[in-house]
Amino acid sequence: MLPVAEDNQNEVLQTEPGLRLKLGEASLAADKRGGLVTDEDLAMVVDDDTQAPLENTTDEEFDRPLGIFDFEIDQLPIVGRAVSVAIPQPDVIPENAVYRKYSRMVGWQDFAEDGTNTVASALAESGVCPQVGDAVYSGGLNAGDDCVQLTIVDGGLNDADGAANGSISDPGAISVLIPDTTPPEIVAPDSINIKSDTTISSSDEAVSAFLSGATCADDKDGERPVEHDAPTSFAAGTVTIVTFSCADAAQNTATTTASVTVTQLRVVGAGAEPSEEGAGCFIATAAYGSYLAPEVSALRQFRNGYLITNEPGRWFVSMYYEYSPAVAEIIRDNAILRGATRTVLTPIVWSVKSPWIVLFLLLGLIVGPLVYRRTSAQN
């Protein structure tokens, strides 16, 4: 028998008659007098050659709420045989628990069960675990039990010394998977700008490459599939925000966005109506905040009534459609630029909304100096 802790001699680990239970190397390294040790105690075990701490004692994905039990069983009469040990737990077994084993060679891993190597549990009676081999032990770790029975083959997968030598080494613990609350990392593709005077399908080569360009990766699950909410088509003269999303195995989600801009190249012909309300007035809409603003309406009238009635004007409008969306994006997010743009556009707006006032001002600028010059000459 081996006490759980130095200050608790009533709770003991027990094995089969004739075999000896003794402290494991983590218990000895931490100067413990019982089989129950902590993660810090295990970290005190050093490499035999370098005397440096071992680098694989941390089990990052699992928590061990009931501590680690470290012991050795020796004096096996037959090398390579299976041996059972009963371990009283400090508290009841939690839900969804697994038994994890530690070895110098591979670090932490699940207890390997194969019919001979087994894990079972039972309830203690008056604080004492049933004897090893008792029929009350039920296979697996059953939530609410407080005694664990391990059956380990000397030299098998669960023997930490890795050798069939008449001795079994067993650092191990009841473990619970730490919930994964970290979302994956998603990276959006670069936004795209397509020049077209017709509706663009989502199967278009450029759009298809854009929609498949997002990536998602999770620290635990690796690459993850990405979904998007893109429509089946993109109308000319529109900007569509596409949301990309992905989830890891724990259903933590991540989202990001990118845009598809379809810049309308068509210039409305003389006397024709605009193809869409506000279509193409990117900079004015950004400056005044809405394509419904009266100033934007006035500028549309200026475009349709003056610019597109002649070849130079149509060339200017085509260049405007090609380059203005990017400029509008900058203006939209900057209050100073919005104000400056409105100042620049104001003379054009006034010339459309109040042409007689503008004409009067122009006449004043022309006639005023002439009158002043004639008056000065007479004096």
Contacts in CASP RR format, 6 or more apart in sequence:
PFRMAT RR
TARGET T0000
AUTHOR 0000-0000-0000
METHOD contacts of the structure
MODEL  1
MLPVAEDNQNEVLQTEPGLRLKLGEASLAADKRGGLVTDEDLAMVVDDDT
QAPLENTTDEEFDRPLGIFDFEIDQLPIVGRAVSVAIPQPDVIPENAVYR
KYSRMVGWQDFAEDGTNTVASALAESGVCPQVGDAVYSGGLNAGDDCVQL
TIVDGGLNDADGAANGSISDPGAISVLIPDTTPPEIVAPDSINIKSDTTI
SSSDEAVSAFLSGATCADDKDGERPVEHDAPTSFAAGTVTIVTFSCADAA
QNTATTTASVTVTQLRVVGAGAEPSEEGAGCFIATAAYGSYLAPEVSALR
QFRNGYLITNEPGRWFVSMYYEYSPAVAEIIRDNAILRGATRTVLTPIVW
SVKSPWIVLFLLLGLIVGPLVYRRTSAQN
1 12 0 8 1.000
1 13 0 8 1.000
1 14 0 8 1.000
1 21 0 8 1.000
2 12 0 8 1.000
2 13 0 8 1.000
2 21 0 8 1.000
2 22 0 8 1.000
2 23 0 8 1.000
2 34 0 8 1.000
2 35 0 8 1.000
2 71 0 8 1.000
3 9 0 8 1.000
3 11 0 8 1.000
3 12 0 8 1.000
3 13 0 8 1.000
3 33 0 8 1.000
3 34 0 8 1.000
3 35 0 8 1.000
4 11 0 8 1.000
4 12 0 8 1.000
4 13 0 8 1.000
4 34 0 8 1.000
4 35 0 8 1.000
4 36 0 8 1.000
4 88 0 8 1.000
4 90 0 8 1.000
5 11 0 8 1.000
5 32 0 8 1.000
5 33 0 8 1.000
5 34 0 8 1.000
5 35 0 8 1.000
5 36 0 8 1.000
6 32 0 8 1.000
6 33 0 8 1.000
6 34 0 8 1.000
10 127 0 8 1.000
11 88 0 8 1.000
11 127 0 8 1.000
12 88 0 8 1.000
13 21 0 8 1.000
13 35 0 8 1.000
13 69 0 8 1.000
13 71 0 8 1.000
13 85 0 8 1.000
13 86 0 8 1.000
13 87 0 8 1.000
13 88 0 8 1.000
14 21 0 8 1.000
14 85 0 8 1.000
14 86 0 8 1.000
14 129 0 8 1.000
14 131 0 8 1.000
14 132 0 8 1.000
15 21 0 8 1.000
15 73 0 8 1.000
15 83 0 8 1.000
15 84 0 8 1.000
15 85 0 8 1.000
15 86 0 8 1.000
15 132 0 8 1.000
16 83 0 8 1.000
16 84 0 8 1.000
16 132 0 8 1.000
18 75 0 8 1.000
19 73 0 8 1.000
19 74 0 8 1.000
19 75 0 8 1.000
19 76 0 8 1.000
19 83 0 8 1.000
20 73 0 8 1.000
20 74 0 8 1.000
20 75 0 8 1.000
21 71 0 8 1.000
21 72 0 8 1.000
21 73 0 8 1.000
21 85 0 8 1.000
22 71 0 8 1.000
22 72 0 8 1.000
22 73 0 8 1.000
22 74 0 8 1.000
23 32 0 8 1.000
23 33 0 8 1.000
23 34 0 8 1.000
23 35 0 8 1.000
23 70 0 8 1.000
23 71 0 8 1.000
23 72 0 8 1.000
24 35 0 8 1.000
24 70 0 8 1.000
24 71 0 8 1.000
24 72 0 8 1.000
24 169 0 8 1.000
24 171 0 8 1.000
25 45 0 8 1.000
25 70 0 8 1.000
25 169 0 8 1.000
25 171 0 8 1.000
26 32 0 8 1.000
26 37 0 8 1.000
26 41 0 8 1.000
26 42 0 8 1.000
26 44 0 8 1.000
26 45 0 8 1.000
26 68 0 8 1.000
26 70 0 8 1.000
26 171 0 8 1.000
27 33 0 8 1.000
27 34 0 8 1.000
27 35 0 8 1.000
27 37 0 8 1.000
27 41 0 8 1.000
27 70 0 8 1.000
27 71 0 8 1.000
29 41 0 8 1.000
29 44 0 8 1.000
29 45 0 8 1.000
29 46 0 8 1.000
30 37 0 8 1.000
30 38 0 8 1.000
30 40 0 8 1.000
30 41 0 8 1.000
30 44 0 8 1.000
32 41 0 8 1.000
35 69 0 8 1.000
35 70 0 8 1.000
35 71 0 8 1.000
36 67 0 8 1.000
36 68 0 8 1.000
36 69 0 8 1.000
36 90 0 8 1.000
37 67 0 8 1.000
37 68 0 8 1.000
37 69 0 8 1.000
37 70 0 8 1.000
37 171 0 8 1.000
38 67 0 8 1.000
38 68 0 8 1.000
39 57 0 8 1.000
39 58 0 8 1.000
39 64 0 8 1.000
39 68 0 8 1.000
41 68 0 8 1.000
41 70 0 8 1.000
42 57 0 8 1.000
42 68 0 8 1.000
42 70 0 8 1.000
42 102 0 8 1.000
42 171 0 8 1.000
43 53 0 8 1.000
43 54 0 8 1.000
43 57 0 8 1.000
43 58 0 8 1.000
44 53 0 8 1.000
45 53 0 8 1.000
45 54 0 8 1.000
45 57 0 8 1.000
45 104 0 8 1.000
46 52 0 8 1.000
46 53 0 8 1.000
46 54 0 8 1.000
47 53 0 8 1.000
47 54 0 8 1.000
54 104 0 8 1.000
56 104 0 8 1.000
56 106 0 8 1.000
56 107 0 8 1.000
56 108 0 8 1.000
57 102 0 8 1.000
57 107 0 8 1.000
59 100 0 8 1.000
59 102 0 8 1.000
59 107 0 8 1.000
59 108 0 8 1.000
59 175 0 8 1.000
60 178 0 8 1.000
61 177 0 8 1.000
61 178 0 8 1.000
61 220 0 8 1.000
62 98 0 8 1.000
62 100 0 8 1.000
62 108 0 8 1.000
62 175 0 8 1.000
62 176 0 8 1.000
62 177 0 8 1.000
62 178 0 8 1.000
63 175 0 8 1.000
63 176 0 8 1.000
63 177 0 8 1.000
63 178 0 8 1.000
64 100 0 8 1.000
64 173 0 8 1.000
64 174 0 8 1.000
64 175 0 8 1.000
64 176 0 8 1.000
65 91 0 8 1.000
65 94 0 8 1.000
65 174 0 8 1.000
65 176 0 8 1.000
66 89 0 8 1.000
66 90 0 8 1.000
66 91 0 8 1.000
66 93 0 8 1.000
66 173 0 8 1.000
66 174 0 8 1.000
67 90 0 8 1.000
67 173 0 8 1.000
67 174 0 8 1.000
68 102 0 8 1.000
68 171 0 8 1.000
68 172 0 8 1.000
68 173 0 8 1.000
69 87 0 8 1.000
69 170 0 8 1.000
69 171 0 8 1.000
69 172 0 8 1.000
69 173 0 8 1.000
70 170 0 8 1.000
70 171 0 8 1.000
70 172 0 8 1.000
71 85 0 8 1.000
71 170 0 8 1.000
72 167 0 8 1.000
72 168 0 8 1.000
72 169 0 8 1.000
72 170 0 8 1.000
73 83 0 8 1.000
73 85 0 8 1.000
73 152 0 8 1.000
73 167 0 8 1.000
73 168 0 8 1.000
73 170 0 8 1.000
74 166 0 8 1.000
74 167 0 8 1.000
74 168 0 8 1.000
75 166 0 8 1.000
76 83 0 8 1.000
76 154 0 8 1.000
76 166 0 8 1.000
76 167 0 8 1.000
76 168 0 8 1.000
79 154 0 8 1.000
79 164 0 8 1.000
79 165 0 8 1.000
79 166 0 8 1.000
80 153 0 8 1.000
80 154 0 8 1.000
80 155 0 8 1.000
80 156 0 8 1.000
80 164 0 8 1.000
80 166 0 8 1.000
81 153 0 8 1.000
81 154 0 8 1.000
82 116 0 8 1.000
82 117 0 8 1.000
82 151 0 8 1.000
82 152 0 8 1.000
82 153 0 8 1.000
82 154 0 8 1.000
83 151 0 8 1.000
83 152 0 8 1.000
83 153 0 8 1.000
83 154 0 8 1.000
83 168 0 8 1.000
84 132 0 8 1.000
84 133 0 8 1.000
84 149 0 8 1.000
84 150 0 8 1.000
84 151 0 8 1.000
84 152 0 8 1.000
85 132 0 8 1.000
85 149 0 8 1.000
85 150 0 8 1.000
85 152 0 8 1.000
85 170 0 8 1.000
86 129 0 8 1.000
86 130 0 8 1.000
86 131 0 8 1.000
86 132 0 8 1.000
86 147 0 8 1.000
86 148 0 8 1.000
86 149 0 8 1.000
87 129 0 8 1.000
87 147 0 8 1.000
87 148 0 8 1.000
87 149 0 8 1.000
87 150 0 8 1.000
88 124 0 8 1.000
88 127 0 8 1.000
88 128 0 8 1.000
88 129 0 8 1.000
88 146 0 8 1.000
88 147 0 8 1.000
89 146 0 8 1.000
89 147 0 8 1.000
89 148 0 8 1.000
89 174 0 8 1.000
91 146 0 8 1.000
92 143 0 8 1.000
92 144 0 8 1.000
92 145 0 8 1.000
92 146 0 8 1.000
93 121 0 8 1.000
93 141 0 8 1.000
93 142 0 8 1.000
93 143 0 8 1.000
93 144 0 8 1.000
93 145 0 8 1.000
93 146 0 8 1.000
93 148 0 8 1.000
93 174 0 8 1.000
94 143 0 8 1.000
94 174 0 8 1.000
94 176 0 8 1.000
95 143 0 8 1.000
96 143 0 8 1.000
96 176 0 8 1.000
96 177 0 8 1.000
97 141 0 8 1.000
97 143 0 8 1.000
97 174 0 8 1.000
97 175 0 8 1.000
97 176 0 8 1.000
98 110 0 8 1.000
98 111 0 8 1.000
98 141 0 8 1.000
98 174 0 8 1.000
98 175 0 8 1.000
98 176 0 8 1.000
98 177 0 8 1.000
99 110 0 8 1.000
99 111 0 8 1.000
99 119 0 8 1.000
99 141 0 8 1.000
99 148 0 8 1.000
99 150 0 8 1.000
99 172 0 8 1.000
99 173 0 8 1.000
99 174 0 8 1.000
99 175 0 8 1.000
100 108 0 8 1.000
100 109 0 8 1.000
100 110 0 8 1.000
100 111 0 8 1.000
100 172 0 8 1.000
100 173 0 8 1.000
100 174 0 8 1.000
100 175 0 8 1.000
101 108 0 8 1.000
101 109 0 8 1.000
101 110 0 8 1.000
101 111 0 8 1.000
101 112 0 8 1.000
101 158 0 8 1.000
101 160 0 8 1.000
101 170 0 8 1.000
101 171 0 8 1.000
101 172 0 8 1.000
102 108 0 8 1.000
102 160 0 8 1.000
102 171 0 8 1.000
102 172 0 8 1.000
102 173 0 8 1.000
103 109 0 8 1.000
103 160 0 8 1.000
103 162 0 8 1.000
103 169 0 8 1.000
103 171 0 8 1.000
104 160 0 8 1.000
105 162 0 8 1.000
111 117 0 8 1.000
111 119 0 8 1.000
111 150 0 8 1.000
111 158 0 8 1.000
111 172 0 8 1.000
112 157 0 8 1.000
112 158 0 8 1.000
113 119 0 8 1.000
114 157 0 8 1.000
116 151 0 8 1.000
116 153 0 8 1.000
117 151 0 8 1.000
117 152 0 8 1.000
117 153 0 8 1.000
117 156 0 8 1.000
117 157 0 8 1.000
117 158 0 8 1.000
118 139 0 8 1.000
118 140 0 8 1.000
118 149 0 8 1.000
118 150 0 8 1.000
118 151 0 8 1.000
119 139 0 8 1.000
119 140 0 8 1.000
119 141 0 8 1.000
119 148 0 8 1.000
119 149 0 8 1.000
119 150 0 8 1.000
119 151 0 8 1.000
120 137 0 8 1.000
120 138 0 8 1.000
120 139 0 8 1.000
120 140 0 8 1.000
120 148 0 8 1.000
120 149 0 8 1.000
120 151 0 8 1.000
121 137 0 8 1.000
121 138 0 8 1.000
121 139 0 8 1.000
121 140 0 8 1.000
121 141 0 8 1.000
121 142 0 8 1.000
121 145 0 8 1.000
121 147 0 8 1.000
121 148 0 8 1.000
121 149 0 8 1.000
122 129 0 8 1.000
122 130 0 8 1.000
122 134 0 8 1.000
122 136 0 8 1.000
122 137 0 8 1.000
122 138 0 8 1.000
122 145 0 8 1.000
122 147 0 8 1.000
122 149 0 8 1.000
123 136 0 8 1.000
123 144 0 8 1.000
123 145 0 8 1.000
123 146 0 8 1.000
123 147 0 8 1.000
124 130 0 8 1.000
124 146 0 8 1.000
124 147 0 8 1.000
129 146 0 8 1.000
129 147 0 8 1.000
130 136 0 8 1.000
130 137 0 8 1.000
130 147 0 8 1.000
132 149 0 8 1.000
133 149 0 8 1.000
137 147 0 8 1.000
137 149 0 8 1.000
138 145 0 8 1.000
141 148 0 8 1.000
141 174 0 8 1.000
148 174 0 8 1.000
150 158 0 8 1.000
150 170 0 8 1.000
152 158 0 8 1.000
152 159 0 8 1.000
152 168 0 8 1.000
152 170 0 8 1.000
153 159 0 8 1.000
154 164 0 8 1.000
154 165 0 8 1.000
154 166 0 8 1.000
154 167 0 8 1.000
154 168 0 8 1.000
155 161 0 8 1.000
155 162 0 8 1.000
155 163 0 8 1.000
155 164 0 8 1.000
155 165 0 8 1.000
155 168 0 8 1.000
156 162 0 8 1.000
156 164 0 8 1.000
158 170 0 8 1.000
159 168 0 8 1.000
159 169 0 8 1.000
159 170 0 8 1.000
160 169 0 8 1.000
160 170 0 8 1.000
160 171 0 8 1.000
161 167 0 8 1.000
161 168 0 8 1.000
161 169 0 8 1.000
162 169 0 8 1.000
179 250 0 8 1.000
180 220 0 8 1.000
180 248 0 8 1.000
180 249 0 8 1.000
180 250 0 8 1.000
180 252 0 8 1.000
181 250 0 8 1.000
181 252 0 8 1.000
182 218 0 8 1.000
182 219 0 8 1.000
182 252 0 8 1.000
183 248 0 8 1.000
183 252 0 8 1.000
183 253 0 8 1.000
183 254 0 8 1.000
184 216 0 8 1.000
184 217 0 8 1.000
184 218 0 8 1.000
184 219 0 8 1.000
184 221 0 8 1.000
184 224 0 8 1.000
184 246 0 8 1.000
184 247 0 8 1.000
184 248 0 8 1.000
184 252 0 8 1.000
184 254 0 8 1.000
185 216 0 8 1.000
185 217 0 8 1.000
185 218 0 8 1.000
185 254 0 8 1.000
186 214 0 8 1.000
186 215 0 8 1.000
186 216 0 8 1.000
186 226 0 8 1.000
186 244 0 8 1.000
186 245 0 8 1.000
186 246 0 8 1.000
186 254 0 8 1.000
186 255 0 8 1.000
186 256 0 8 1.000
187 214 0 8 1.000
187 215 0 8 1.000
187 216 0 8 1.000
187 256 0 8 1.000
188 214 0 8 1.000
188 244 0 8 1.000
188 256 0 8 1.000
188 257 0 8 1.000
188 258 0 8 1.000
189 209 0 8 1.000
189 210 0 8 1.000
189 211 0 8 1.000
189 213 0 8 1.000
189 214 0 8 1.000
189 258 0 8 1.000
190 210 0 8 1.000
190 258 0 8 1.000
191 258 0 8 1.000
191 259 0 8 1.000
191 260 0 8 1.000
191 261 0 8 1.000
192 206 0 8 1.000
192 207 0 8 1.000
192 210 0 8 1.000
192 258 0 8 1.000
192 259 0 8 1.000
192 260 0 8 1.000
192 261 0 8 1.000
193 261 0 8 1.000
193 262 0 8 1.000
193 263 0 8 1.000
193 325 0 8 1.000
193 326 0 8 1.000
194 200 0 8 1.000
194 204 0 8 1.000
194 206 0 8 1.000
194 207 0 8 1.000
194 234 0 8 1.000
194 260 0 8 1.000
194 261 0 8 1.000
194 262 0 8 1.000
194 263 0 8 1.000
195 262 0 8 1.000
195 263 0 8 1.000
195 265 0 8 1.000
195 322 0 8 1.000
196 236 0 8 1.000
196 262 0 8 1.000
196 263 0 8 1.000
196 264 0 8 1.000
196 265 0 8 1.000
197 236 0 8 1.000
197 264 0 8 1.000
197 265 0 8 1.000
197 266 0 8 1.000
198 236 0 8 1.000
199 233 0 8 1.000
199 234 0 8 1.000
199 235 0 8 1.000
199 236 0 8 1.000
199 262 0 8 1.000
200 207 0 8 1.000
200 233 0 8 1.000
200 234 0 8 1.000
200 236 0 8 1.000
200 260 0 8 1.000
200 262 0 8 1.000
201 207 0 8 1.000
201 232 0 8 1.000
201 233 0 8 1.000
202 208 0 8 1.000
202 211 0 8 1.000
202 230 0 8 1.000
202 231 0 8 1.000
202 232 0 8 1.000
202 233 0 8 1.000
202 234 0 8 1.000
207 230 0 8 1.000
207 234 0 8 1.000
207 260 0 8 1.000
210 242 0 8 1.000
210 258 0 8 1.000
210 260 0 8 1.000
211 228 0 8 1.000
211 230 0 8 1.000
211 242 0 8 1.000
213 226 0 8 1.000
214 226 0 8 1.000
214 228 0 8 1.000
214 244 0 8 1.000
214 246 0 8 1.000
214 256 0 8 1.000
214 258 0 8 1.000
215 223 0 8 1.000
215 226 0 8 1.000
216 223 0 8 1.000
216 224 0 8 1.000
216 225 0 8 1.000
216 226 0 8 1.000
216 246 0 8 1.000
216 254 0 8 1.000
217 223 0 8 1.000
217 224 0 8 1.000
218 224 0 8 1.000
218 248 0 8 1.000
218 249 0 8 1.000
218 252 0 8 1.000
220 248 0 8 1.000
220 249 0 8 1.000
221 248 0 8 1.000
221 249 0 8 1.000
224 246 0 8 1.000
224 247 0 8 1.000
224 248 0 8 1.000
225 246 0 8 1.000
226 244 0 8 1.000
226 245 0 8 1.000
226 246 0 8 1.000
227 244 0 8 1.000
227 245 0 8 1.000
227 246 0 8 1.000
228 242 0 8 1.000
228 243 0 8 1.000
228 244 0 8 1.000
228 245 0 8 1.000
229 242 0 8 1.000
229 243 0 8 1.000
230 240 0 8 1.000
230 242 0 8 1.000
230 260 0 8 1.000
231 240 0 8 1.000
234 240 0 8 1.000
234 260 0 8 1.000
234 262 0 8 1.000
235 262 0 8 1.000
235 276 0 8 1.000
236 262 0 8 1.000
236 264 0 8 1.000
236 266 0 8 1.000
236 275 0 8 1.000
236 276 0 8 1.000
236 279 0 8 1.000
237 261 0 8 1.000
237 262 0 8 1.000
237 263 0 8 1.000
237 264 0 8 1.000
237 276 0 8 1.000
237 279 0 8 1.000
237 280 0 8 1.000
238 261 0 8 1.000
238 262 0 8 1.000
239 259 0 8 1.000
239 260 0 8 1.000
239 261 0 8 1.000
239 262 0 8 1.000
239 325 0 8 1.000
240 259 0 8 1.000
240 260 0 8 1.000
240 261 0 8 1.000
241 257 0 8 1.000
241 258 0 8 1.000
241 259 0 8 1.000
242 257 0 8 1.000
242 258 0 8 1.000
242 259 0 8 1.000
242 260 0 8 1.000
243 255 0 8 1.000
243 256 0 8 1.000
243 257 0 8 1.000
244 255 0 8 1.000
244 256 0 8 1.000
244 257 0 8 1.000
244 258 0 8 1.000
245 253 0 8 1.000
245 254 0 8 1.000
245 255 0 8 1.000
246 253 0 8 1.000
246 254 0 8 1.000
247 253 0 8 1.000
247 254 0 8 1.000
261 325 0 8 1.000
263 321 0 8 1.000
263 322 0 8 1.000
263 325 0 8 1.000
264 275 0 8 1.000
264 276 0 8 1.000
264 279 0 8 1.000
264 280 0 8 1.000
264 321 0 8 1.000
265 318 0 8 1.000
265 321 0 8 1.000
265 322 0 8 1.000
266 275 0 8 1.000
267 308 0 8 1.000
267 314 0 8 1.000
267 317 0 8 1.000
267 318 0 8 1.000
267 321 0 8 1.000
268 274 0 8 1.000
268 275 0 8 1.000
268 303 0 8 1.000
268 304 0 8 1.000
268 308 0 8 1.000
269 308 0 8 1.000
269 314 0 8 1.000
270 305 0 8 1.000
270 308 0 8 1.000
270 309 0 8 1.000
271 304 0 8 1.000
271 305 0 8 1.000
272 304 0 8 1.000
274 300 0 8 1.000
274 304 0 8 1.000
277 291 0 8 1.000
278 285 0 8 1.000
278 291 0 8 1.000
278 296 0 8 1.000
278 300 0 8 1.000
280 320 0 8 1.000
280 321 0 8 1.000
280 324 0 8 1.000
281 291 0 8 1.000
281 296 0 8 1.000
281 299 0 8 1.000
281 300 0 8 1.000
281 303 0 8 1.000
282 324 0 8 1.000
282 325 0 8 1.000
282 327 0 8 1.000
282 328 0 8 1.000
283 320 0 8 1.000
283 324 0 8 1.000
283 327 0 8 1.000
283 328 0 8 1.000
283 331 0 8 1.000
283 341 0 8 1.000
284 291 0 8 1.000
284 293 0 8 1.000
284 295 0 8 1.000
284 296 0 8 1.000
284 299 0 8 1.000
284 345 0 8 1.000
285 291 0 8 1.000
285 293 0 8 1.000
285 296 0 8 1.000
285 328 0 8 1.000
286 328 0 8 1.000
286 329 0 8 1.000
286 331 0 8 1.000
286 332 0 8 1.000
286 338 0 8 1.000
286 341 0 8 1.000
287 331 0 8 1.000
287 338 0 8 1.000
287 339 0 8 1.000
287 341 0 8 1.000
287 342 0 8 1.000
287 345 0 8 1.000
288 295 0 8 1.000
288 296 0 8 1.000
288 342 0 8 1.000
289 332 0 8 1.000
289 338 0 8 1.000
290 296 0 8 1.000
294 353 0 8 1.000
295 342 0 8 1.000
295 345 0 8 1.000
295 349 0 8 1.000
298 348 0 8 1.000
298 349 0 8 1.000
298 352 0 8 1.000
298 353 0 8 1.000
299 345 0 8 1.000
299 348 0 8 1.000
299 349 0 8 1.000
299 352 0 8 1.000
301 352 0 8 1.000
302 348 0 8 1.000
302 351 0 8 1.000
302 352 0 8 1.000
303 317 0 8 1.000
306 313 0 8 1.000
307 313 0 8 1.000
307 314 0 8 1.000
307 316 0 8 1.000
307 317 0 8 1.000
308 314 0 8 1.000
308 317 0 8 1.000
330 337 0 8 1.000
331 337 0 8 1.000
331 338 0 8 1.000
331 341 0 8 1.000
332 338 0 8 1.000
347 358 0 8 1.000
350 357 0 8 1.000
350 358 0 8 1.000
351 358 0 8 1.000
END
